[in-house]
Structure formats: structure tokens, C-alpha cells
Amino acid sequence: MELDASAYRTAEQLLRHNRAGLVLGGKVRPRWTADGGFWYTVDTERGRQFILVDPVEGVRRPAFDHERLAAALAAASGQSVDAAALPFAAFETAGDAIEFDAFGTHWRCALGEYTCAPAEARPAVNLLEVASPDGKIAVFRAGYDLRARSLTGGADWALTEDGTRERDYGSNPDYFMYSTLLASLGVPHLPPSVAWSPDSTRVLTHRTDQRGVRETHLTRVMPAGGGAPELLTQRFAIPGDEHQPMAELVVLDIAAGTVIPALAEPIPMSMSSPIARQWAWWSDDGSAVYYLNTTRYAKELSLHRLDPVSGEVRTILSESATTWIEPAQRFAQAPIVKVLGSEVLWFSQRDGWGHLYRYGIEDGALRNQVTSGEWVVQQILHVDEHVVYFLASGLIAADPYRRTVCRVGLDGSDFTRLTDDDLDHAVTVSPDGSYFIDSASTTDIAPVHTVRGWDGGVRVELERADISRLVATGWTPPQRFRATAADGSTDIDGMLYLPHGFDPDKRYPVLDHPYGFPIANRVAPCFDPGYYGTDAEVLAALGFAVIAVDGRGSPGRSKAFHDAAYGRLADAAGLADHVAALRELAATRPWLDLDRVGVFGTSSGGFAAARALLDFPDVFKAGVAETGMHDMRYVDLGIAEMYNGPLGDAYTAAANAEFADRLVGKLLLVHGGLDDSVSPDLTLRLAEALVRADRDFELLIVPGADHFGTGYQHYLNRRRWDFLVRNVMGAEPPAGYRLTPIPMDMDAVAELFG
């Protein structure tokens, strides 16, 4: 039987870059204005609208008359201008006018009489520079050093002059520089990792010490200019190595031209710069730098104060753990730490749950525990006099991951839920801290965006998401479920994506979509499915039932729940729990066909997909493992040693190649030849072991692809779909179907460049 091509067409509509256009008003991305307000864009049935908000008066209105502005710009430029699709994405206010770039010209349009004229552009900061708060100076990389450039006069000068390849300034480790992705963008490197002081006189950065770090290699088989293959070399520390990248903090005085090194031990660079990770920051008044440091294996975490004039460093407090300790609920999350003049709010899981503790800055003494209970703090939002406002999860019985806005006195008194409902609340706080934008939703309730004050009251409603286009594709919201883990006692949560055109009297093939590493959740608490959730929706459009599970070892709940992953990366964040959940679901949903179960995943999810076939061959009949971290002995040292401990038997257990002879089902291994985050040799090691074990499998190496498959996603998607349709569904893919190439995700690029 051949699957109808309409299923592929619908699935293509739901791919990440297309799905965004199916939800109108799904997100509000504020652009702050000098008067304390903001503007944003929203796509409507009438086209794209620019909306201006006065949060004090509680007023939302069009930022300007779109029709009149389009007519004025057309008259001035001689170009055709559509009011529903204005030719600019951003503007700046200038009195009673706005300024923007369009048609290769900088324009100033007066909003009284609606006239437009070319104007002198403000000093521009390019993609590779970081501008000072006062907008007068930008810092950029030059070779292994940093330079400053006047944004008014254009002159530039050296800030450092002794950088080398082994100890350069302001860079990430080699393997977090996205060299392959940047090359596809025509960009040589990322902007420098720097943080300006509030008064624009100093810059915090670091020397990146990669001396002695092992070198690894990739091959560019088809260089852009033609010719023979090129060898690409990068430094990449793996578990057990003596050397890893280290960050040596320094403060650069812009006027004096001095370099003040921190007189303290360097910071281990697990994946990226401590400045990029927000592990180092300026005090509000610029009198000090505060930073976090950790030890190898992440068993100790400490807070330090750096004097930017002398370089002297003082340790304020430190804490240790028997497994690992981190300053937030998730690895990539900004630290939940807030310095308050003479005190600091410190995140800790010492009582088994993630809570806030108040310490003195001068003596490092504990004042009191600020929050407590069997729930967790997710983010500090704002501190006002003696009250802290924060996001918490675990307060809603239906979903332990939904976020609630709360307040409590710094002395631990008067805990209050400001959003007293069962919705998830994603929050953006205004720069001056006087209000916040709240996006409230669940997996089956579309977002409503409002501006709220710290009393919890709504000042103005901004948008109600319109999902009619999404529903028209046949999409239905995923079903939340709670199941029992493989231990027979622990509650776990998941989502079940129903196949399009669902009929409970039919039987449907099932796919599991794991992530497989203890740094992220697969089960979103909100309407936005997240990066991986869209992949599940797409496969549901093809006719699969898809499950996503947060098993034991995933973050966001109690410390004990997360600690289940320690020394057990081989478990792929609870694969056994996925199997237990699948069987429990099938007991009440006979339409789930457990004779047709597959699995697919990317990166650590690629490891998990292959491991599912190796550990549970009686359950999983086929799987696609893409860019897989198939051998934890050869992944990033910092992140592996944090969760798996020192190199030893736990790493051998987390090497899929060691168990290649267990393969029974159908397996497709996929990797990019230029993956500079997870080396393709990890997939090739597994492939070699499978060959030696005389096991049949399929191998797809895309020579020019990076970790994200940039430029090749349409091909990779089709190959994944075709394989799962054939080997799990038991059908033939639509003959000759080809997907449209996928454009670069500019939101992701913008995030990469800050």
C-alpha cells in the first residue's frame, strides 16, 4: 500500500518554518522603547501589523496608520509598498516620527502629516560587534585579540595585543563556535563574548585557554572554491582528558587601555563562554563583577566577587553535592541567582527541591530559606524592596512543569500565587522591572498575551492566538498523560500526539520521540511545542501515534528525580520508563498497535533511538538515529562528566557500539559529515561495530551537513519519513515526492548572535 501524497503535504505544512504561519498571534516579541513601553509585530488576516503599547495607561494601538505610511513611503521611494507587508521589520521612534531601513535607504517618516524622506542613519553596529550601553563604542574580535571602534568617529584601537591561538580573547571553545553553520552564512565567527559595564567604561571578557586540549578533525569533501578536500581541525576535550578549555576572566578599561586579570582560578568552559551562559555579570552600579565557578565533575558551585580595578577576587559562598550541583533547573538555563546590594538570592536543591536561599554578601552567612515546599523555583523575575517575584512549577497538580507567577517576602513570609489558575505562564519582564508580559496557555489552550503588574492584575490584553489555520490541517492538540515509571511507583508525565484523521476503531503504528540526555524536557507545558515537539506533530500528520515522555533523569522536578540520571547516561533519561508508559497507554487505548512501534531522535535523541532498539528489541521494531551521541566516551568532557562522573564503567555502558550484536530491528543511522558539535565518528564507530557483528542496517552520511542539517533538512526529513513509513507503518512512501528546501531559521540565527 502506498501512502497518499496528501499526508506528506500536510506534514510539510507542519514543519517548523511553515507552522509559525499557521498560528496568528502565537508569540509577542517586545521591542522596548525609551519611554518604558514597547512595540511588537503580529500577523493577522489583514497582514502584518505593528502594535504600540503603553503599559502605564493600559493602551494597545497600531503604532501608526499602515495605509498612510505605505502611501507616503511609496511616494518618496518610487517603489510599490503593500500596507499589509511593509518592507521593514523594525523601526525606531524619533519624536513624532519613526525611522527604519527599506529599499537600501534609511528613512524618516513624520507621523503627523505622513511624509517620508531619506535620513542620515544612526551609527551602525555590525553583526560581529557588541555595542556599549551608551551606543558610542563597539567591541569586536580581530584575530586572537579584541579591538574597540568609535561608532561616531569610526576610529578603532586595540584593547588587547597578546592573544594567541592557545589563549585568545572573548571566544567560545572551538566546538561551540558553530564553524560549519557560520561558514554557510558567510560569517567568519561569532561576536566576542563580552559584557559592558553599565557606564560603558569597562568590558568584562575572558581569555580562552585551550592549551593542551586534544585536536579532532573533520573533512570538507567539497570546498566552496572547488579543489581537493580540506581538513578542518578543532580542539575538543573528551571525558578523562587532562586538559579542557578554561576561561580566565579579565576586565578591559576602555579609556586607560589596561587589562585587569582576575586573580583567581579560571572557570571550566563546559560548552560555551561563562559570559554567554550568564555565569558572569556586572553589578547594577558597575562597582563589581560577580561570577559563578565550578569544579571538574560539577560537585561544587561557588559565587565570587571580582574587583574590576584591582582584579582581587573574594569568594562569597560555595555549596557541594554528592552527584552534581547547578545554579538552575536545567543545564542551559540562566542561573537563578540575584545579587541585591548587601545580600544575594541563591538557588539550591539541598532540601530535595529547587528553592531560593538568602545570604549576606560580606559574611557569606545564610540568612534564611526564602521558598520551600514540594515544588521548584524556575526563574527570578523581579525583586522590589523586601519581596521577590518568581516563576515556580509543581504547584499545579495536573502538570508538574506548568509555570506559575508567585511572590514571597525575602524573609520567607506571605507566599502568594499571582496567577491563580491552572495555565502555564511564560513571562518577559520589562527592562525597568515595572511590569511583565504574560503568555498563558496549555498544550490544548492557545496563548493569551497580556501585560500585568506585580499585583497580578491585567493592565491590557495584547493578543489571543488564532489557531484556525493550524486546525484546518487536521491538527489536534496532544493529549497529556500520567503513567507509572518502570520502578512501579514513580509518576511520569508525557504527551500523546494523535494521528491525523484519528478513528478509535482503527489500529495505528506508534513512534517514541526521546531526547535522551538529562539537560532538557520533551514534554512542553505550554501551547508552543518547542523545538522537538514540532517533529512529533509532523509524524502524527503521516498517520503515526507519537509519544513523548519525561522519564526519570530528566530535569524540572525534584532533585531525586533528576539524580536518577547520575552515572546512568546509558539509560537515556529513562528509556525503560518510556516502555512502561507505552504499555500502560496501550492497556486503555487498544488502537495503539504495539506490534508496530518505532523510535526516532536527534543528537542525544539519536543515541536514545539506537539504544531503544538495542535494549528493547522486543518493543521497538525500527528506528532512525540522527547525529547520535552514540559513545559517551567521546562527547564533550564538561557535560558528560557532570552527569556521568569520572571516566569508568558507566561510560562503557553508555557506548552503543558495545551492544551492537543486540540489534534485531531496522535501523537507519544518519550523520552530517561536518558536524562540529557531535562528531560523525560517533555514528561511524557504531556502524563499524554493527558490521563486525554482522548486523544489517542503513547508513546515511550527508558530507556537507552540520549538526542541524542546515541546507539539507528537506532531504533529511524525507529520508526519515520514508524509512518510518516503510519499516514501522508498513506502507510505501508516495512515489517521487520531494520536499521544498527549508530556509535558514533566522530566529535561531538571531539568538546565536544575541
N, C-alpha and C positions, 0 to 999 in steps of 0.2 A: 504494500500500500504506500502510495506517495502522499506525503503531507501537502495540503493545499498551500499554494504560494501566499494566500491571504494571511496565513499565520505568520510567515516571515515578514510580510509588510507591516502587520500590526506590531510585531516585536521590534521592528526597526523604528517605528514611531515612538516607542518607549525607551529607546536608548537615551542615555543621559543628556546629550546635547539637544535632542528633539523633545524630550519630556518636559523640559523647562517651559517650552512654549505652550504646553497643554494645561498649565496651571497659571491662571492670571491672578496677580496679587499674591503669589505664593511667598514672596520674601520682600522685606523692606530693608534696603541698604542705605542708611542715612549718610548724607554729606553735610557735615556740621558747618554752620555759618557763624560769623563773628558776634552776632547779637544773641547767641545762645540757642537759636533754633536750628532747623535742618531742612534739607530738601531731599527728595528721592524720586526715582522714576518708577512707573508702574505701567505694565502692558494691559490694555483694556480692549474691548471690542471695537473701540474707536481709534485704536493705535496707542502709541507710547505717549504717556503724559508725564510732565514734570510737576511735582507737587511740593508746595512750600508749607511748612508747619511752624506755627507759633505756639510752643508748648505752655507758655505762661498764660496766654489768653485762651488756649484750647481751641485754636483755629487751624483748620486744614483747608487749603485752597490751591487752585492752579498757580504755579509760580509766575505765569504770565499768560497772556492771550495767545494761544498757539497759532491760531489762524492769522492774527495780525502780525505776529513775529515772522511767520513763514512768508507772508507777503512782503514785509519790509526787507527781509534778507534776500528774497528773490529779486527785488527791485535793485538792491545795492550790488548784488553779485552777478546778476545776469544769468543765474542758474535756476533750474526748476527746484522748488522746495515744497515738500509734502508736509503739511502740518501734523499729520499722523505719524510721521517718521522723520523728525527734524535731524539734520545732518551733523549733530554733535551729541556727545554722551554726557558732557559735564559743562558746567558754567560757574562763573564766579560773580558775586554781586559787587557792584561798584556804585554806591549811592542809589540813584533812581534808574540805574542801567545794569545790564548784565554783559559779561564778556565771555567769549568762547572761541574755539578754533573750528573753522569749517572751510572746505574748498581751498586748503592750503594757505589760509589767511586768518589772522586774529581779528575778531570783530568786537565792536562795542555797539550795543543796541539800547537806545533810550526807551524806557517803558512808558513814558508819558505820551509822546507823540508817535511812538513806534517807528523810529528811523534807525537804520544801521549804517555804520561806516567802518572802514578798516581802522585799526588802532594799534598802537605800539604794544607788543606783547610784554608781559612781565618776565623777569629773568627766569629762564627755564632750567629745570633740573632734569638731567637725562636719566635713563633707566639704571645706570650703573653708579649713580651718586646718591648720597644721603645728605639732605639739606638740614641746616641748623634751624632751631625753632623760630629765630627772627627772620629767616629767609634770606640771609645775606651771604652765607658761605655754604659750600658743599664739599664733602669729603669723598674721595674716590681712590680706587686701587691703581697703582702704577707699578707693574712688575710685582716685586715682593714687598713693596712699601705702600704707604699712604700719602696722598697729597691733598691739599685744600685748594679750592678755587673760589674766587670772589664772584658772586652772582650779579654784581653790579658793574664791576670794572673788568672782569674777565681774567685778571692775573691769577696765576696759580703758584704754589710753593710747596716744598717738601715738608711733611710732618715727621717722617722717619726716613732714614737713609741706610740702615744697616740690615734690612731684611734679606733673607736668603731662601732658597728653595726649602731648606730644612726648617727654618724658623721665620716664616713670613708674618705679615700683619693683617689682621682682620679677615682671615679666611676660615672656611669650614674645613674639616678633614677632606682629603681627596674624594673619598667615596660618598660624600654628601654634597658634592659640588654640581651634580647633575650635568656632567660634561657632555654626555650624548644628547640629552634633551636640549641643552643650551646651543650646541652646535647646529641642531635642526632649526633653531630660531635665529641663527647667525649672531649669537651673543657669546663673547669670549668667557665670561664668568659671572657669578652673582655679584651684587653690590657688596661692599665691605660690611662686616658685622661690627657696627659701631653704635654707641648711644651718646647723644649730645647731652650736655648739662643743660638744665632749664634756662640758664642765662646765656647760652650759646658761646661760652668762652672755653670750654673744655670738651674733649671727646674721650669716652671710655671705649677701649678696644682690647685686643689681646694679641700676643704673638702666638702663632700656632706652631707648636713644637712637634715635628714629625720625624725627628732624628731616630734612626734605628727601626722605624716601622717597616714591616715587610712590604715588598712590592709584589703586585699581581698584574696580570696583563690581559688585554682583550685585543682582538684583531678586527680592524676595519677593512673588510674584504673589498669594498668598492669605494675608495676615497672620492670625495666630491669632485676633485680635479682630474680623476682618472689615474691610471698607472697601477703599480704594484700595491698589494695590501700594506696597510700601515699598522705598526704595533702601538697600542695605547697602554701606557703604564700608569698605575695609580698605587698609592700606599693604602694598605688595608690590613688592620690588625685583627687576628682571629683568636679565639679562646686559647689561653695558655701562653700566648706570646709575652715576651718580656716587655716590649715597648708598645705603647699606644699613643695616639695623638693627645697632647696636653695643651691647655690654654693658660698662658702666662698673662694675667691682667696688667694693662698699662693705661695710664691717663696721659693724654696729649694736651698740652696747653697751647691753644691756637696762637695767642699773641706772643708769648715768650718763646715758643718753639721748643719747649722742653718735653722730654719723655720721662714720666714718673712711673717706674715699675712697682707693682705691688710686692711688698717684702713678705711674701708668704709662699706656701706651696702652690703649684699650679693646679688647675681643675681638669680632671679627666674629661675628655670630649667624647661622650657617647653619642655618636652620630653627628651632632651639629654643635655650633657655637653656643656657649653659655649665654651670650647676649641674645642670640636668636631665640633661644629657649626661655628667655626672660629669667634666667638664673642670676643675672647681674643687672643692677639698675641704680639710678641716681635717687637720692633723697629728694623730696619735693622742693627743698630750698637749695639744692646743689652743693651742700656742705660736705656730703659724704656719698660714697658708693657702698651699697650693700650687695652681698653676693652669697650664694649657696655653694657649698663644696661637698663632695662625697668621696668615699674611698673605693678602691677596687672591690668588686663584688657588691657594692652599694649597701653595705651593712651599717654605715654611719652617715649621717647627714648633719651639716653644721651651717650656721649663719655667721657671717663676718661683716665687719665694718672696715672699709678702706678709706684712709685719709687721702684725698686727691692731691694734696700739696706735698706731703712728706712721703707718701707711699706706705706709711705704717698701717698694719692690719691688726685688728683685735677680734678675737673670737667672742661672740655674744652667747651662743648656746649650741649644744650638739645633742644628738639623740641617736641611739643604735637599735638594731633589731636582729633577731636570730636568722630571719630569712633575708628580706631586703627592706629598705626604707626609702620612700619617695615623698616629695612635697605636695603631691596631688593624688587624685584617684586614678589617673591614667598617665602613662609614660610621656606622651606628647603634650599633655595639658600644662598650661602655665601654672607656676607654683601658687598654692593657696597660702600665701604669706604676705602680711601687710605691716609695714613699719609705721608707727603712729607717734612720731616725736620721741618720747621717752619710753615707749612701750612697743611691743611687736605682737601681732596675732600670728600664731604658729599652728600649722596643720600637723596633726599626729593621729596615728591609728593605734596608739598604745593601749587603749581600753577595748580594742577589737573593732572599733568603728572610726571612721574618719571625722575628727572633730577639731574645733578651734581651742587653743590654749593661749593665755595672755602671760607674757614675760616682760620683765624690765630690761631695757636696753643696756643700762650701765652695769647692773649686777648680774644679769642673766638669770635672775631668780624667777621661778614660777609664781605668778600672782594668783591665778585661778583657771579652772577649766571653764570655758565660755559656753560651749554647747555639749550636749550629752544625749544619749538615747540610742536605740537600735535603728539608726538611720545615719546618713552621711552628709557632710558639707561638700558641695560640688564647686562653689566659687564664692569668693568675697566680692560683693557688688559695690558697697559704699560704707564708709564709716562717718557718722555725724555725731560729734561730741561724744556721748557715752553709749552710743548704740551702733551695732554692726548689722548691716543688711546683707543677706547672702542667699544663694540657691542651695537647696537641700533636696536629696532624693531618699526614697524609702519611707516617706510619710503617707503615701497613697497605697492602700492595700492591693489594689488591682494591678499595680505595676511598680516594682521597686526602683525603676530607672526614671520615672517621671520626676521632673524638677518643680519645686515649689519655692516661691519667694517668701523669705522669712526675715524676722528681725529679733534681736535679743540684746539686752544690756551687756556691756563689756564685763560686768560682774556676774553674768550668767542669769540675770533675772528677767522676767517679763517676756519669755519666748512667745512670739506671735506669728501665725501664718498670715501673710498679707494677701496671698492668692488662695483663698479658702475654697478650692474646688478640686476636681479630680483630673484636671488637664495638665499637660506638660507645658512649662513656661520657659521659652528661650528668651534671654534678656540681653539688651545692649544699653549700657549706661552712658548718659551724655558726658562730654568732656569735663563739665563743671560739677558733675555729680548731683545736679538738682532734680533730675527725673530719669526715667528709663523707658525704653521701647520694649514692649512685651509682645511676644508672638506665642499665642496659646493654641494648642492643638493636641490631638492624639493620633494614633495610626489610622483611625477611621473618622476623625473630625478635622475638617480643613482649617487652616490657621485663621485666626482673627488677630490683627495687629493693632495695638493701642499704645498711647502714651499714658504713663501712670506716674503719679507722685509717690513719695515714700510712705504715704498713709495707705497705699494700695488702691486708692481711687483712680478711676479712669478720667483723664483730662480731655482726651479726644480719641475717637476711633479713626484709624488710618485706612485699613483695608480689610475686606472679607474675601478670602481666596475663592475664586470661581474655578471649580474643577469639572465643569460640564464637558469640556473638550477631552479631558482625561477619561471620564466615564464613557464617553462616546466610543472610545477604542475597544470597549469591553472590559476595561479595568475594574476590579473591585478591591476594596481595602483588604489588607491581610488580616487574618484572624489571630489575635493574641491568644496564647495558651500557656498554661502552667502544668508542668509534669514533674515526675519524681526522678531524680538522678539515679545513676547506676548503683549508688550505695544504698538505695531503698528508702532513704529518709529525707534527703535534701531537696527542697523545691528549686526548680529551674524554670526559666521563662524562655519563650520562643515565639516565633511568628510562622504562620502557615499561609502561603500565597496560593489562592485557588486558581486552577486552570481556567482560562477564558472559556465562556460558554458552559460553565460547570453544570453537570447533571448528576445528582447523587445516585442515580441508578446505574451509572457507568463506572468503570474502573480506570484509574489514572496512574501513569508512571510517576514516580516520586524522585525528587532531587534534594540532596542536602547541600547547603552552601556555607561551609565553615570558613572562619578566618584562621583559627589555629594557633594564636600566639596571645599571651596574657597582657597585651597592651591596648586592646580595643574591644568594643562590643559589636555584636552583629545585630542585636535587637534594638532598633531605634524606638525611643519613647514617644516620638512626635510624628507628624504627618510626612515630613521630609524623610525619605527612606535612607538617605545617606549614600555614600559612595558605592557600597556593595549592595545595598537594598535594591537599587535600580536593576542590577544584574538578575536578581531573583524575579523581579516583576517581568523582565523580558522573557525569561524562560517559562514563566506561567502563561505568557501570551502564546507560546508554542504548543501549549497543551499539557504541561507538567504541573503537578502539585510540588511546591518548593517549600522546604522548611529552613529556618534559621534559628539557631539555638545558642544561648549564652550558658555554656556548661560551667562546671566547677573549674576555677582557674582564671576565669575572665574577670575584669575589673568592675568597679562601680557599686559593689555591695560591701559586705563585711570583709575584714582583713583575713579571716579564716577561709572565706570563700575564695578569695584571690590567692591565698597562700597554697591552695591545692595544686597550683602550677609549679611550686618551687622544687627544683631538681627533677621535674617531670615534664620537660618540654616534649618528650616523646608522646605524651598523652594528647598533644594538640589541643590544649584548653578544653579537655573533657569530651573527646570523641565518643567514649563509652556512654556518656550522658546523651549524646545525640541519638545513639542507637536505642537507648532506653526510652527516650521521648518518642521516637518514631514508632516503636512497638506499642506504646501507650496510646498514641493518637490513633493507630490503626484499629485498636480494640473497640473504639467508638465511632470510627469512620471507615466502614468497610469498603468505601470507594478508593481508599489508598491501596494500591497494588504493591504489596511488599515482595512480589516476585520480580518487579521491575523497579529497582532502586539504584540510583546513580549519585554521583557526587562531583562537584566542580569547585575550584578555588584558585586564587592567585596569591603569589608571594608566600607568606606563611600558610595561606589557604591552599596553595599548591602543595606544600608539604603535607597538610592535613588530608587533601584529596587522595594523594598517593597512599598515605598511611591508612586511610579508611579501607582501601582495597587490600592492603597487606595485613591489617589487624582484624578485619571483619569481612573475610571473603564470602561468608555465608549470607551477608546482608547486602553488600554493595557489589553490583554486577558490572559496573563500568564507571569510569571517571576521567575527568580532564584536569591535569595538574599543570598550571601555568606559572612560569617564573618561580618555581618552587624552591624554598629554603630546605632542600632535601637532606642536608647534613649539617647539624648544628655545630659541628666541629670547625666549620669553615665559614661561618657568618660573622657579622660584626661582634667583636670582642665585648664591647660595653653592654650591649643589650642582651647578649646570650649569657654572659657571666652573672649579670644581675639576677636573672630568673633561674638559671641552672646551676649556679655555684661554680667552684673551681673545676678545671678540666678533669674528667674522670669517666666512670662507667655511665653516668647519666647522659653523657654526650654520645657514647657508642649506641646507647638505647635510642637516641634521637637522630640516628643516621638511617634513612630509609634503605640505603644500599645493603645494610647488614641483613635485611629481611627480604631481599629480592626474590628468594626462592618460594616465598609465600604467595606470589601473585597468581591469581586464578582468573579474575575478571579482565575486561577490556580496559586498557589504559592508554591515554594519549598524553604524552609529555610535550610541553611547549616551552620554549625559552627564546629570548632575544639575544642575538649574538653580541650586542653592545650594551647589555645590561650591566651598568656600573654600580648598581645597588646590591643586587643578588647575582653573583657571577653565574654565567651559563655552565661553568664546570660542575656546579652542584647537580644540575639535571643530567649532564653527561656522565657523572660518576654513577648515578642511579641507572642510566641507560647501559653503561658498561657492566654493572652488576647483573642486570636483567639478562643481558646477552650471555654472560658467563653461567647464569642459572638456567639458560635455555628456555627463557620465557618470551612469549610473543607480546609485542606492544607496538605502539606507533610513536614516532618521534618527529617533531616539527621544530626546527631551528630557523628563526627568521633573522638572517645575518645582520640586517641594519637596525633592528628594533632595540629600544631601550627598555627599562623596567616597566614602563607604562604602555609600551607598544605604540608610541607616538608615530602617526603616519601610517600605521598598519592595523589599527583597531578594527576597521571594517573587515579585513581579511581574517583576523584572529577570531572575531565574533562569529563569522560564518563557519569557520572550521570547528569552533566549539559547538555551535548549534547542530551542524551536520552530524558530528560524532555522537552527540547525546540523542538526537532523533533516531539515528540508526541503531545504537547499541543499548539504549535504555527504553525508548518508546517502541522500538521495533518497526519503525516506518522508514521510508526513503525520503530524504530531503527533496524539496521541489527542484526539479531538474533545471540547471542553468541559472538559478537565482544568484544574483550578485548584489551585495550591499553597497550603498553610496559611501564613498570615502568620508571620514569623520573629520571635521575641522578641529584645529587646536582649541583646547579648553582654555579660553583666555581668563576665566575666573581663577583657574588653578595657576596660570602663569602670573597673574597679578598678585596672588597670595605668595608665590615663590619670591617675587621681587618686593614684597612688603607694600 
